């Protein structure tokens, strides 16, 4: 699976939504409303299929768009 396919998968959509909900949609950096479940350890072609990285809530941060950029 490519990164593009991963980020459009139903599994990622469910995890990202559940993760943001668990963080009350609050940005971890600034406290504004969070919109993005951001991977701390960036995904790449060699780890996108490793669920311990790509699907691990411990590897995610809730971020607003400004902090993500």
C-alpha positions in Angstrom: 0.0 0.0 0.0 1.3 3.5 -0.8 1.1 6.4 1.6 -1.7 7.9 -0.6 -3.7 4.7 -0.4 -3.1 4.5 3.3 -4.4 8.0 4.1 -7.6 7.3 2.1 -8.2 3.9 3.7 -11.2 3.2 5.9 -9.0 1.9 8.7 -7.0 5.1 8.8 -10.1 7.3 8.6 -11.6 5.4 11.6 -8.4 5.5 13.6 -7.8 9.2 13.0 -11.4 10.2 13.9 -11.3 8.0 17.1 -7.9 9.5 18.1 -9.0 13.1 17.6 -12.1 12.3 19.6 -10.0 10.8 22.4 -8.0 14.1 22.5 -11.3 16.1 22.5 -10.2 17.7 19.2 -7.7 19.9 21.0 -4.3 20.7 19.4 -1.5 19.3 21.5 0.7 22.3 20.6 -1.5 25.3 20.9 -4.8 24.3 22.4 -6.9 25.4 19.4 -9.3 23.0 17.7 -7.4 20.0 16.2 -8.2 18.8 12.7 -5.3 16.4 11.9 -4.1 13.2 13.4 -0.4 13.7 12.7 2.2 10.9 12.7 5.1 11.7 15.0 7.4 9.2 13.2 6.6 10.2 9.6 5.3 7.5 7.2 7.4 6.5 4.2 7.4 3.7 1.7 9.3 1.4 4.1 7.0 1.8 7.1 3.6 2.6 5.8 2.6 -1.1 6.0 3.9 -1.5 9.5 0.9 -1.1 11.8 3.1 -0.5 14.8 4.0 2.8 13.2 1.1 3.7 10.8 -1.8 2.6 13.1 -0.3 3.1 16.5 -2.1 5.9 18.5 1.1 6.3 20.5 2.7 7.6 17.2 0.0 10.3 16.7 -0.5 13.9 17.8 -3.7 15.9 17.5 -2.8 19.1 15.7 -4.6 22.1 14.2 -3.8 23.1 10.6 -1.5 25.9 11.6 0.6 23.7 13.9 0.7 20.9 11.3 2.0 23.3 8.7 
